[in-house]
Amino acid sequence: MKDMKERNGSSSYRISLMASGELRDALTALEEGKGPAAVAALMAIDPASWRAIEHRLAAVIGTDLRTLLLRAAEADVEAPAIG
């Protein structure tokens, strides 16, 4: 358990429950094409949780949220339509 805490930095970087909900809401809004709602949800995330989110993303996938979202959007555009 200690190794996991050291690896993802969870001992010093904490994402608040409220921030995790806001991030989920932002991602859902983006998926639904509701840009303003996504921006509002992201702006509601507290600074400490932002640092924790950035740290976690860097540790787990090696990038930041912006890059992750851009890659996801590119993959979505390139994916063939089903149906």
PDB file of N, CA, C and O in Angstrom, chain B, residues numbered from 101:
ATOM      1  N   MET B 101       0.826  -1.196   0.000  1.00  0.00           N
ATOM      2  CA  MET B 101       0.000   0.000   0.000  1.00  0.00           C
ATOM      3  C   MET B 101       0.864   1.251   0.000  1.00  0.00           C
ATOM      4  O   MET B 101       0.531   2.239  -0.655  1.00  0.00           O
ATOM      5  N   LYS B 102       1.966   1.213   0.727  1.00  0.00           N
ATOM      6  CA  LYS B 102       2.844   2.372   0.776  1.00  0.00           C
ATOM      7  C   LYS B 102       3.403   2.690  -0.603  1.00  0.00           C
ATOM      8  O   LYS B 102       3.507   3.860  -0.972  1.00  0.00           O
ATOM      9  N   ASP B 103       3.769   1.657  -1.378  1.00  0.00           N
ATOM     10  CA  ASP B 103       4.295   1.881  -2.717  1.00  0.00           C
ATOM     11  C   ASP B 103       3.283   2.601  -3.599  1.00  0.00           C
ATOM     12  O   ASP B 103       3.658   3.489  -4.364  1.00  0.00           O
ATOM     13  N   MET B 104       2.020   2.238  -3.506  1.00  0.00           N
ATOM     14  CA  MET B 104       0.985   2.875  -4.298  1.00  0.00           C
ATOM     15  C   MET B 104       0.861   4.347  -3.937  1.00  0.00           C
ATOM     16  O   MET B 104       0.732   5.191  -4.823  1.00  0.00           O
ATOM     17  N   LYS B 105       0.900   4.667  -2.646  1.00  0.00           N
ATOM     18  CA  LYS B 105       0.822   6.059  -2.219  1.00  0.00           C
ATOM     19  C   LYS B 105       2.010   6.853  -2.726  1.00  0.00           C
ATOM     20  O   LYS B 105       1.854   7.996  -3.155  1.00  0.00           O
ATOM     21  N   GLU B 106       3.185   6.269  -2.682  1.00  0.00           N
ATOM     22  CA  GLU B 106       4.369   6.963  -3.165  1.00  0.00           C
ATOM     23  C   GLU B 106       4.296   7.163  -4.673  1.00  0.00           C
ATOM     24  O   GLU B 106       4.689   8.214  -5.180  1.00  0.00           O
ATOM     25  N   ARG B 107       3.800   6.168  -5.387  1.00  0.00           N
ATOM     26  CA  ARG B 107       3.764   6.239  -6.839  1.00  0.00           C
ATOM     27  C   ARG B 107       2.780   7.286  -7.346  1.00  0.00           C
ATOM     28  O   ARG B 107       3.110   8.044  -8.258  1.00  0.00           O
ATOM     29  N   ASN B 108       1.587   7.343  -6.779  1.00  0.00           N
ATOM     30  CA  ASN B 108       0.617   8.305  -7.286  1.00  0.00           C
ATOM     31  C   ASN B 108       0.552   9.581  -6.455  1.00  0.00           C
ATOM     32  O   ASN B 108      -0.239  10.475  -6.757  1.00  0.00           O
ATOM     33  N   GLY B 109       1.362   9.675  -5.430  1.00  0.00           N
ATOM     34  CA  GLY B 109       1.441  10.898  -4.638  1.00  0.00           C
ATOM     35  C   GLY B 109       0.212  11.174  -3.806  1.00  0.00           C
ATOM     36  O   GLY B 109      -0.016  12.316  -3.407  1.00  0.00           O
ATOM     37  N   SER B 110      -0.583  10.163  -3.533  1.00  0.00           N
ATOM     38  CA  SER B 110      -1.837  10.392  -2.828  1.00  0.00           C
ATOM     39  C   SER B 110      -1.642  10.865  -1.396  1.00  0.00           C
ATOM     40  O   SER B 110      -2.575  11.381  -0.780  1.00  0.00           O
ATOM     41  N   SER B 111      -0.436  10.694  -0.862  1.00  0.00           N
ATOM     42  CA  SER B 111      -0.220  11.135   0.508  1.00  0.00           C
ATOM     43  C   SER B 111      -0.163  12.655   0.611  1.00  0.00           C
ATOM     44  O   SER B 111      -0.469  13.205   1.669  1.00  0.00           O
ATOM     45  N   SER B 112       0.223  13.350  -0.467  1.00  0.00           N
ATOM     46  CA  SER B 112       0.318  14.804  -0.393  1.00  0.00           C
ATOM     47  C   SER B 112      -0.630  15.510  -1.359  1.00  0.00           C
ATOM     48  O   SER B 112      -0.853  16.713  -1.225  1.00  0.00           O
ATOM     49  N   TYR B 113      -1.185  14.797  -2.318  1.00  0.00           N
ATOM     50  CA  TYR B 113      -2.102  15.388  -3.289  1.00  0.00           C
ATOM     51  C   TYR B 113      -3.458  14.717  -3.149  1.00  0.00           C
ATOM     52  O   TYR B 113      -3.598  13.518  -3.390  1.00  0.00           O
ATOM     53  N   ARG B 114      -4.449  15.494  -2.762  1.00  0.00           N
ATOM     54  CA  ARG B 114      -5.791  14.942  -2.556  1.00  0.00           C
ATOM     55  C   ARG B 114      -6.794  15.663  -3.456  1.00  0.00           C
ATOM     56  O   ARG B 114      -6.803  16.890  -3.549  1.00  0.00           O
ATOM     57  N   ILE B 115      -7.627  14.874  -4.108  1.00  0.00           N
ATOM     58  CA  ILE B 115      -8.719  15.412  -4.916  1.00  0.00           C
ATOM     59  C   ILE B 115      -9.969  15.363  -4.052  1.00  0.00           C
ATOM     60  O   ILE B 115     -10.369  14.294  -3.589  1.00  0.00           O
ATOM     61  N   SER B 116     -10.583  16.516  -3.836  1.00  0.00           N
ATOM     62  CA  SER B 116     -11.774  16.542  -2.987  1.00  0.00           C
ATOM     63  C   SER B 116     -12.932  15.824  -3.680  1.00  0.00           C
ATOM     64  O   SER B 116     -12.964  15.705  -4.904  1.00  0.00           O
ATOM     65  N   LEU B 117     -13.865  15.359  -2.887  1.00  0.00           N
ATOM     66  CA  LEU B 117     -15.043  14.688  -3.421  1.00  0.00           C
ATOM     67  C   LEU B 117     -15.810  15.631  -4.349  1.00  0.00           C
ATOM     68  O   LEU B 117     -16.297  15.216  -5.401  1.00  0.00           O
ATOM     69  N   MET B 118     -15.914  16.892  -3.956  1.00  0.00           N
ATOM     70  CA  MET B 118     -16.608  17.877  -4.778  1.00  0.00           C
ATOM     71  C   MET B 118     -15.903  18.058  -6.121  1.00  0.00           C
ATOM     72  O   MET B 118     -16.554  18.137  -7.163  1.00  0.00           O
ATOM     73  N   ALA B 119     -14.570  18.122  -6.095  1.00  0.00           N
ATOM     74  CA  ALA B 119     -13.806  18.306  -7.332  1.00  0.00           C
ATOM     75  C   ALA B 119     -13.950  17.109  -8.258  1.00  0.00           C
ATOM     76  O   ALA B 119     -14.048  17.273  -9.475  1.00  0.00           O
ATOM     77  N   SER B 120     -13.963  15.914  -7.698  1.00  0.00           N
ATOM     78  CA  SER B 120     -14.124  14.727  -8.550  1.00  0.00           C
ATOM     79  C   SER B 120     -15.496  14.741  -9.225  1.00  0.00           C
ATOM     80  O   SER B 120     -15.630  14.335 -10.379  1.00  0.00           O
ATOM     81  N   GLY B 121     -16.499  15.204  -8.509  1.00  0.00           N
ATOM     82  CA  GLY B 121     -17.830  15.337  -9.100  1.00  0.00           C
ATOM     83  C   GLY B 121     -17.871  16.398 -10.182  1.00  0.00           C
ATOM     84  O   GLY B 121     -18.503  16.210 -11.221  1.00  0.00           O
ATOM     85  N   GLU B 122     -17.194  17.517  -9.937  1.00  0.00           N
ATOM     86  CA  GLU B 122     -17.134  18.590 -10.939  1.00  0.00           C
ATOM     87  C   GLU B 122     -16.410  18.117 -12.198  1.00  0.00           C
ATOM     88  O   GLU B 122     -16.831  18.424 -13.313  1.00  0.00           O
ATOM     89  N   LEU B 123     -15.323  17.371 -12.019  1.00  0.00           N
ATOM     90  CA  LEU B 123     -14.584  16.846 -13.168  1.00  0.00           C
ATOM     91  C   LEU B 123     -15.461  15.876 -13.958  1.00  0.00           C
ATOM     92  O   LEU B 123     -15.491  15.916 -15.188  1.00  0.00           O
ATOM     93  N   ARG B 124     -16.168  15.012 -13.248  1.00  0.00           N
ATOM     94  CA  ARG B 124     -17.089  14.082 -13.918  1.00  0.00           C
ATOM     95  C   ARG B 124     -18.161  14.851 -14.690  1.00  0.00           C
ATOM     96  O   ARG B 124     -18.478  14.508 -15.829  1.00  0.00           O
ATOM     97  N   ASP B 125     -18.716  15.889 -14.068  1.00  0.00           N
ATOM     98  CA  ASP B 125     -19.739  16.693 -14.734  1.00  0.00           C
ATOM     99  C   ASP B 125     -19.176  17.396 -15.964  1.00  0.00           C
ATOM    100  O   ASP B 125     -19.857  17.500 -16.984  1.00  0.00           O
ATOM    101  N   ALA B 126     -17.941  17.876 -15.873  1.00  0.00           N
ATOM    102  CA  ALA B 126     -17.306  18.547 -17.009  1.00  0.00           C
ATOM    103  C   ALA B 126     -17.111  17.577 -18.169  1.00  0.00           C
ATOM    104  O   ALA B 126     -17.391  17.916 -19.319  1.00  0.00           O
ATOM    105  N   LEU B 127     -16.637  16.386 -17.873  1.00  0.00           N
ATOM    106  CA  LEU B 127     -16.419  15.390 -18.927  1.00  0.00           C
ATOM    107  C   LEU B 127     -17.739  14.960 -19.562  1.00  0.00           C
ATOM    108  O   LEU B 127     -17.813  14.751 -20.773  1.00  0.00           O
ATOM    109  N   THR B 128     -18.770  14.831 -18.745  1.00  0.00           N
ATOM    110  CA  THR B 128     -20.094  14.486 -19.269  1.00  0.00           C
ATOM    111  C   THR B 128     -20.618  15.601 -20.162  1.00  0.00           C
ATOM    112  O   THR B 128     -21.154  15.337 -21.238  1.00  0.00           O
ATOM    113  N   ALA B 129     -20.466  16.848 -19.720  1.00  0.00           N
ATOM    114  CA  ALA B 129     -20.923  17.990 -20.513  1.00  0.00           C
ATOM    115  C   ALA B 129     -20.183  18.060 -21.848  1.00  0.00           C
ATOM    116  O   ALA B 129     -20.790  18.345 -22.880  1.00  0.00           O
ATOM    117  N   LEU B 130     -18.887  17.804 -21.832  1.00  0.00           N
ATOM    118  CA  LEU B 130     -18.123  17.792 -23.085  1.00  0.00           C
ATOM    119  C   LEU B 130     -18.639  16.718 -24.027  1.00  0.00           C
ATOM    120  O   LEU B 130     -18.791  16.953 -25.226  1.00  0.00           O
ATOM    121  N   GLU B 131     -18.905  15.553 -23.487  1.00  0.00           N
ATOM    122  CA  GLU B 131     -19.406  14.447 -24.301  1.00  0.00           C
ATOM    123  C   GLU B 131     -20.760  14.787 -24.920  1.00  0.00           C
ATOM    124  O   GLU B 131     -21.073  14.342 -26.025  1.00  0.00           O
ATOM    125  N   GLU B 132     -21.556  15.574 -24.206  1.00  0.00           N
ATOM    126  CA  GLU B 132     -22.885  15.959 -24.685  1.00  0.00           C
ATOM    127  C   GLU B 132     -22.860  17.230 -25.523  1.00  0.00           C
ATOM    128  O   GLU B 132     -23.908  17.698 -25.967  1.00  0.00           O
ATOM    129  N   GLY B 133     -21.670  17.795 -25.745  1.00  0.00           N
ATOM    130  CA  GLY B 133     -21.547  19.004 -26.554  1.00  0.00           C
ATOM    131  C   GLY B 133     -21.962  20.276 -25.838  1.00  0.00           C
ATOM    132  O   GLY B 133     -22.319  21.261 -26.483  1.00  0.00           O
ATOM    133  N   LYS B 134     -21.921  20.268 -24.521  1.00  0.00           N
ATOM    134  CA  LYS B 134     -22.322  21.427 -23.714  1.00  0.00           C
ATOM    135  C   LYS B 134     -21.080  22.126 -23.175  1.00  0.00           C
ATOM    136  O   LYS B 134     -20.753  22.022 -21.993  1.00  0.00           O
ATOM    137  N   GLY B 135     -20.393  22.842 -24.067  1.00  0.00           N
ATOM    138  CA  GLY B 135     -19.139  23.503 -23.713  1.00  0.00           C
ATOM    139  C   GLY B 135     -19.228  24.440 -22.516  1.00  0.00           C
ATOM    140  O   GLY B 135     -18.414  24.330 -21.599  1.00  0.00           O
ATOM    141  N   PRO B 136     -20.205  25.371 -22.497  1.00  0.00           N
ATOM    142  CA  PRO B 136     -20.290  26.292 -21.358  1.00  0.00           C
ATOM    143  C   PRO B 136     -20.473  25.582 -20.013  1.00  0.00           C
ATOM    144  O   PRO B 136     -19.903  26.004 -19.007  1.00  0.00           O
ATOM    145  N   ALA B 137     -21.254  24.522 -19.995  1.00  0.00           N
ATOM    146  CA  ALA B 137     -21.446  23.769 -18.747  1.00  0.00           C
ATOM    147  C   ALA B 137     -20.146  23.089 -18.334  1.00  0.00           C
ATOM    148  O   ALA B 137     -19.836  23.004 -17.146  1.00  0.00           O
ATOM    149  N   ALA B 138     -19.386  22.605 -19.316  1.00  0.00           N
ATOM    150  CA  ALA B 138     -18.095  21.969 -19.020  1.00  0.00           C
ATOM    151  C   ALA B 138     -17.129  22.978 -18.421  1.00  0.00           C
ATOM    152  O   ALA B 138     -16.441  22.684 -17.443  1.00  0.00           O
ATOM    153  N   VAL B 139     -17.078  24.166 -19.007  1.00  0.00           N
ATOM    154  CA  VAL B 139     -16.192  25.214 -18.491  1.00  0.00           C
ATOM    155  C   VAL B 139     -16.591  25.593 -17.074  1.00  0.00           C
ATOM    156  O   VAL B 139     -15.730  25.743 -16.206  1.00  0.00           O
ATOM    157  N   ALA B 140     -17.881  25.749 -16.832  1.00  0.00           N
ATOM    158  CA  ALA B 140     -18.354  26.106 -15.490  1.00  0.00           C
ATOM    159  C   ALA B 140     -17.959  25.044 -14.469  1.00  0.00           C
ATOM    160  O   ALA B 140     -17.538  25.373 -13.360  1.00  0.00           O
ATOM    161  N   ALA B 141     -18.093  23.780 -14.837  1.00  0.00           N
ATOM    162  CA  ALA B 141     -17.732  22.697 -13.915  1.00  0.00           C
ATOM    163  C   ALA B 141     -16.235  22.706 -13.631  1.00  0.00           C
ATOM    164  O   ALA B 141     -15.822  22.533 -12.484  1.00  0.00           O
ATOM    165  N   LEU B 142     -15.414  22.908 -14.670  1.00  0.00           N
ATOM    166  CA  LEU B 142     -13.961  22.947 -14.468  1.00  0.00           C
ATOM    167  C   LEU B 142     -13.551  24.135 -13.600  1.00  0.00           C
ATOM    168  O   LEU B 142     -12.639  24.023 -12.781  1.00  0.00           O
ATOM    169  N   MET B 143     -14.225  25.272 -13.780  1.00  0.00           N
ATOM    170  CA  MET B 143     -13.882  26.465 -12.992  1.00  0.00           C
ATOM    171  C   MET B 143     -14.265  26.313 -11.525  1.00  0.00           C
ATOM    172  O   MET B 143     -13.746  27.034 -10.673  1.00  0.00           O
ATOM    173  N   ALA B 144     -15.161  25.389 -11.225  1.00  0.00           N
ATOM    174  CA  ALA B 144     -15.593  25.183  -9.843  1.00  0.00           C
ATOM    175  C   ALA B 144     -14.616  24.325  -9.039  1.00  0.00           C
ATOM    176  O   ALA B 144     -14.771  24.187  -7.826  1.00  0.00           O
ATOM    177  N   ILE B 145     -13.614  23.750  -9.703  1.00  0.00           N
ATOM    178  CA  ILE B 145     -12.649  22.886  -9.007  1.00  0.00           C
ATOM    179  C   ILE B 145     -11.662  23.747  -8.227  1.00  0.00           C
ATOM    180  O   ILE B 145     -11.090  24.693  -8.768  1.00  0.00           O
ATOM    181  N   ASP B 146     -11.467  23.414  -6.961  1.00  0.00           N
ATOM    182  CA  ASP B 146     -10.570  24.187  -6.096  1.00  0.00           C
ATOM    183  C   ASP B 146      -9.106  23.981  -6.513  1.00  0.00           C
ATOM    184  O   ASP B 146      -8.762  22.942  -7.076  1.00  0.00           O
ATOM    185  N   PRO B 147      -8.241  24.978  -6.232  1.00  0.00           N
ATOM    186  CA  PRO B 147      -6.835  24.918  -6.660  1.00  0.00           C
ATOM    187  C   PRO B 147      -6.065  23.692  -6.163  1.00  0.00           C
ATOM    188  O   PRO B 147      -5.272  23.118  -6.909  1.00  0.00           O
ATOM    189  N   ALA B 148      -6.289  23.294  -4.930  1.00  0.00           N
ATOM    190  CA  ALA B 148      -5.566  22.131  -4.398  1.00  0.00           C
ATOM    191  C   ALA B 148      -5.960  20.859  -5.147  1.00  0.00           C
ATOM    192  O   ALA B 148      -5.113  20.014  -5.435  1.00  0.00           O
ATOM    193  N   SER B 149      -7.234  20.731  -5.457  1.00  0.00           N
ATOM    194  CA  SER B 149      -7.684  19.561  -6.211  1.00  0.00           C
ATOM    195  C   SER B 149      -7.153  19.594  -7.642  1.00  0.00           C
ATOM    196  O   SER B 149      -6.838  18.549  -8.211  1.00  0.00           O
ATOM    197  N   TRP B 150      -7.051  20.800  -8.230  1.00  0.00           N
ATOM    198  CA  TRP B 150      -6.468  20.914  -9.574  1.00  0.00           C
ATOM    199  C   TRP B 150      -5.042  20.383  -9.575  1.00  0.00           C
ATOM    200  O   TRP B 150      -4.650  19.627 -10.463  1.00  0.00           O
ATOM    201  N   ARG B 151      -4.279  20.784  -8.577  1.00  0.00           N
ATOM    202  CA  ARG B 151      -2.889  20.294  -8.487  1.00  0.00           C
ATOM    203  C   ARG B 151      -2.872  18.776  -8.354  1.00  0.00           C
ATOM    204  O   ARG B 151      -2.041  18.101  -8.960  1.00  0.00           O
ATOM    205  N   ALA B 152      -3.782  18.254  -7.568  1.00  0.00           N
ATOM    206  CA  ALA B 152      -3.846  16.803  -7.385  1.00  0.00           C
ATOM    207  C   ALA B 152      -4.249  16.097  -8.679  1.00  0.00           C
ATOM    208  O   ALA B 152      -3.697  15.048  -9.010  1.00  0.00           O
ATOM    209  N   ILE B 153      -5.197  16.660  -9.402  1.00  0.00           N
ATOM    210  CA  ILE B 153      -5.618  16.080 -10.681  1.00  0.00           C
ATOM    211  C   ILE B 153      -4.457  16.089 -11.665  1.00  0.00           C
ATOM    212  O   ILE B 153      -4.186  15.083 -12.320  1.00  0.00           O
ATOM    213  N   GLU B 154      -3.770  17.229 -11.770  1.00  0.00           N
ATOM    214  CA  GLU B 154      -2.621  17.332 -12.673  1.00  0.00           C
ATOM    215  C   GLU B 154      -1.541  16.330 -12.292  1.00  0.00           C
ATOM    216  O   GLU B 154      -0.967  15.667 -13.156  1.00  0.00           O
ATOM    217  N   HIS B 155      -1.269  16.224 -11.008  1.00  0.00           N
ATOM    218  CA  HIS B 155      -0.238  15.297 -10.528  1.00  0.00           C
ATOM    219  C   HIS B 155      -0.630  13.855 -10.834  1.00  0.00           C
ATOM    220  O   HIS B 155       0.197  13.068 -11.297  1.00  0.00           O
ATOM    221  N   ARG B 156      -1.876  13.514 -10.579  1.00  0.00           N
ATOM    222  CA  ARG B 156      -2.345  12.139 -10.826  1.00  0.00           C
ATOM    223  C   ARG B 156      -2.284  11.797 -12.305  1.00  0.00           C
ATOM    224  O   ARG B 156      -1.839  10.710 -12.671  1.00  0.00           O
ATOM    225  N   LEU B 157      -2.731  12.720 -13.168  1.00  0.00           N
ATOM    226  CA  LEU B 157      -2.681  12.458 -14.606  1.00  0.00           C
ATOM    227  C   LEU B 157      -1.250  12.279 -15.093  1.00  0.00           C
ATOM    228  O   LEU B 157      -0.966  11.389 -15.895  1.00  0.00           O
ATOM    229  N   ALA B 158      -0.351  13.130 -14.605  1.00  0.00           N
ATOM    230  CA  ALA B 158       1.054  13.019 -15.008  1.00  0.00           C
ATOM    231  C   ALA B 158       1.650  11.690 -14.562  1.00  0.00           C
ATOM    232  O   ALA B 158       2.423  11.074 -15.296  1.00  0.00           O
ATOM    233  N   ALA B 159       1.293  11.253 -13.371  1.00  0.00           N
ATOM    234  CA  ALA B 159       1.844  10.002 -12.844  1.00  0.00           C
ATOM    235  C   ALA B 159       1.267   8.774 -13.538  1.00  0.00           C
ATOM    236  O   ALA B 159       1.977   7.798 -13.780  1.00  0.00           O
ATOM    237  N   VAL B 160      -0.017   8.826 -13.854  1.00  0.00           N
ATOM    238  CA  VAL B 160      -0.684   7.646 -14.399  1.00  0.00           C
ATOM    239  C   VAL B 160      -0.552   7.545 -15.918  1.00  0.00           C
ATOM    240  O   VAL B 160      -0.255   6.474 -16.447  1.00  0.00           O
ATOM    241  N   ILE B 161      -0.775   8.667 -16.625  1.00  0.00           N
ATOM    242  CA  ILE B 161      -0.743   8.594 -18.087  1.00  0.00           C
ATOM    243  C   ILE B 161       0.307   9.488 -18.728  1.00  0.00           C
ATOM    244  O   ILE B 161       0.458   9.489 -19.950  1.00  0.00           O
ATOM    245  N   GLY B 162       1.031  10.245 -17.920  1.00  0.00           N
ATOM    246  CA  GLY B 162       2.130  11.044 -18.439  1.00  0.00           C
ATOM    247  C   GLY B 162       1.744  12.298 -19.192  1.00  0.00           C
ATOM    248  O   GLY B 162       2.521  12.789 -20.011  1.00  0.00           O
ATOM    249  N   THR B 163       0.562  12.825 -18.935  1.00  0.00           N
ATOM    250  CA  THR B 163       0.141  14.038 -19.625  1.00  0.00           C
ATOM    251  C   THR B 163      -0.810  14.845 -18.737  1.00  0.00           C
ATOM    252  O   THR B 163      -1.120  14.442 -17.615  1.00  0.00           O
ATOM    253  N   ASP B 164      -1.267  15.988 -19.255  1.00  0.00           N
ATOM    254  CA  ASP B 164      -2.205  16.816 -18.498  1.00  0.00           C
ATOM    255  C   ASP B 164      -3.621  16.664 -19.073  1.00  0.00           C
ATOM    256  O   ASP B 164      -3.818  15.998 -20.089  1.00  0.00           O
ATOM    257  N   LEU B 165      -4.587  17.282 -18.418  1.00  0.00           N
ATOM    258  CA  LEU B 165      -5.991  17.130 -18.810  1.00  0.00           C
ATOM    259  C   LEU B 165      -6.238  17.682 -20.211  1.00  0.00           C
ATOM    260  O   LEU B 165      -6.965  17.075 -20.997  1.00  0.00           O
ATOM    261  N   ARG B 166      -5.643  18.819 -20.524  1.00  0.00           N
ATOM    262  CA  ARG B 166      -5.840  19.431 -21.842  1.00  0.00           C
ATOM    263  C   ARG B 166      -5.389  18.485 -22.948  1.00  0.00           C
ATOM    264  O   ARG B 166      -6.123  18.255 -23.909  1.00  0.00           O
ATOM    265  N   THR B 167      -4.190  17.940 -22.817  1.00  0.00           N
ATOM    266  CA  THR B 167      -3.662  17.022 -23.824  1.00  0.00           C
ATOM    267  C   THR B 167      -4.520  15.769 -23.918  1.00  0.00           C
ATOM    268  O   THR B 167      -4.788  15.276 -25.014  1.00  0.00           O
ATOM    269  N   LEU B 168      -4.945  15.259 -22.784  1.00  0.00           N
ATOM    270  CA  LEU B 168      -5.802  14.071 -22.764  1.00  0.00           C
ATOM    271  C   LEU B 168      -7.105  14.325 -23.516  1.00  0.00           C
ATOM    272  O   LEU B 168      -7.539  13.487 -24.306  1.00  0.00           O
ATOM    273  N   LEU B 169      -7.735  15.486 -23.273  1.00  0.00           N
ATOM    274  CA  LEU B 169      -8.989  15.812 -23.945  1.00  0.00           C
ATOM    275  C   LEU B 169      -8.786  16.000 -25.444  1.00  0.00           C
ATOM    276  O   LEU B 169      -9.620  15.569 -26.240  1.00  0.00           O
ATOM    277  N   LEU B 170      -7.679  16.645 -25.838  1.00  0.00           N
ATOM    278  CA  LEU B 170      -7.399  16.832 -27.265  1.00  0.00           C
ATOM    279  C   LEU B 170      -7.187  15.491 -27.965  1.00  0.00           C
ATOM    280  O   LEU B 170      -7.681  15.280 -29.072  1.00  0.00           O
ATOM    281  N   ARG B 171      -6.460  14.595 -27.323  1.00  0.00           N
ATOM    282  CA  ARG B 171      -6.250  13.260 -27.907  1.00  0.00           C
ATOM    283  C   ARG B 171      -7.564  12.502 -28.028  1.00  0.00           C
ATOM    284  O   ARG B 171      -7.804  11.821 -29.026  1.00  0.00           O
ATOM    285  N   ALA B 172      -8.407  12.619 -27.022  1.00  0.00           N
ATOM    286  CA  ALA B 172      -9.701  11.938 -27.057  1.00  0.00           C
ATOM    287  C   ALA B 172     -10.572  12.498 -28.182  1.00  0.00           C
ATOM    288  O   ALA B 172     -11.263  11.745 -28.869  1.00  0.00           O
ATOM    289  N   ALA B 173     -10.538  13.815 -28.368  1.00  0.00           N
ATOM    290  CA  ALA B 173     -11.322  14.440 -29.438  1.00  0.00           C
ATOM    291  C   ALA B 173     -10.815  13.992 -30.802  1.00  0.00           C
ATOM    292  O   ALA B 173     -11.614  13.718 -31.697  1.00  0.00           O
ATOM    293  N   GLU B 174      -9.508  13.916 -30.971  1.00  0.00           N
ATOM    294  CA  GLU B 174      -8.933  13.460 -32.240  1.00  0.00           C
ATOM    295  C   GLU B 174      -9.324  12.013 -32.511  1.00  0.00           C
ATOM    296  O   GLU B 174      -9.672  11.667 -33.640  1.00  0.00           O
ATOM    297  N   ALA B 175      -9.272  11.179 -31.504  1.00  0.00           N
ATOM    298  CA  ALA B 175      -9.635   9.771 -31.664  1.00  0.00           C
ATOM    299  C   ALA B 175     -11.112   9.634 -32.016  1.00  0.00           C
ATOM    300  O   ALA B 175     -11.492   8.763 -32.799  1.00  0.00           O
ATOM    301  N   ASP B 176     -11.944  10.498 -31.435  1.00  0.00           N
ATOM    302  CA  ASP B 176     -13.377  10.460 -31.702  1.00  0.00           C
ATOM    303  C   ASP B 176     -13.659  10.847 -33.151  1.00  0.00           C
ATOM    304  O   ASP B 176     -14.530  10.256 -33.789  1.00  0.00           O
ATOM    305  N   VAL B 177     -12.933  11.829 -33.674  1.00  0.00           N
ATOM    306  CA  VAL B 177     -13.115  12.275 -35.050  1.00  0.00           C
ATOM    307  C   VAL B 177     -12.653  11.197 -36.025  1.00  0.00           C
ATOM    308  O   VAL B 177     -13.279  10.990 -37.065  1.00  0.00           O
ATOM    309  N   GLU B 178     -11.573  10.517 -35.697  1.00  0.00           N
ATOM    310  CA  GLU B 178     -11.004   9.501 -36.583  1.00  0.00           C
ATOM    311  C   GLU B 178     -11.761   8.178 -36.544  1.00  0.00           C
ATOM    312  O   GLU B 178     -11.648   7.378 -37.472  1.00  0.00           O
ATOM    313  N   ALA B 179     -12.518   7.942 -35.501  1.00  0.00           N
ATOM    314  CA  ALA B 179     -13.235   6.668 -35.365  1.00  0.00           C
ATOM    315  C   ALA B 179     -14.380   6.594 -36.374  1.00  0.00           C
ATOM    316  O   ALA B 179     -15.103   7.573 -36.562  1.00  0.00           O
ATOM    317  N   PRO B 180     -14.549   5.442 -37.022  1.00  0.00           N
ATOM    318  CA  PRO B 180     -15.658   5.303 -37.980  1.00  0.00           C
ATOM    319  C   PRO B 180     -17.005   5.283 -37.258  1.00  0.00           C
ATOM    320  O   PRO B 180     -17.117   4.797 -36.132  1.00  0.00           O
ATOM    321  N   ALA B 181     -18.000   5.809 -37.916  1.00  0.00           N
ATOM    322  CA  ALA B 181     -19.350   5.825 -37.346  1.00  0.00           C
ATOM    323  C   ALA B 181     -19.915   4.413 -37.312  1.00  0.00           C
ATOM    324  O   ALA B 181     -19.681   3.612 -38.217  1.00  0.00           O
ATOM    325  N   ILE B 182     -20.648   4.127 -36.273  1.00  0.00           N
ATOM    326  CA  ILE B 182     -21.283   2.815 -36.134  1.00  0.00           C
ATOM    327  C   ILE B 182     -22.732   2.945 -36.586  1.00  0.00           C
ATOM    328  O   ILE B 182     -23.440   3.864 -36.172  1.00  0.00           O
ATOM    329  N   GLY B 183     -23.162   2.034 -37.427  1.00  0.00           N
ATOM    330  CA  GLY B 183     -24.569   2.053 -37.783  1.00  0.00           C
ATOM    331  C   GLY B 183     -24.857   2.120 -39.196  1.00  0.00           C
ATOM    332  O   GLY B 183     -26.023   2.140 -39.588  1.00  0.00           O
TER     333      GLY B 183
END
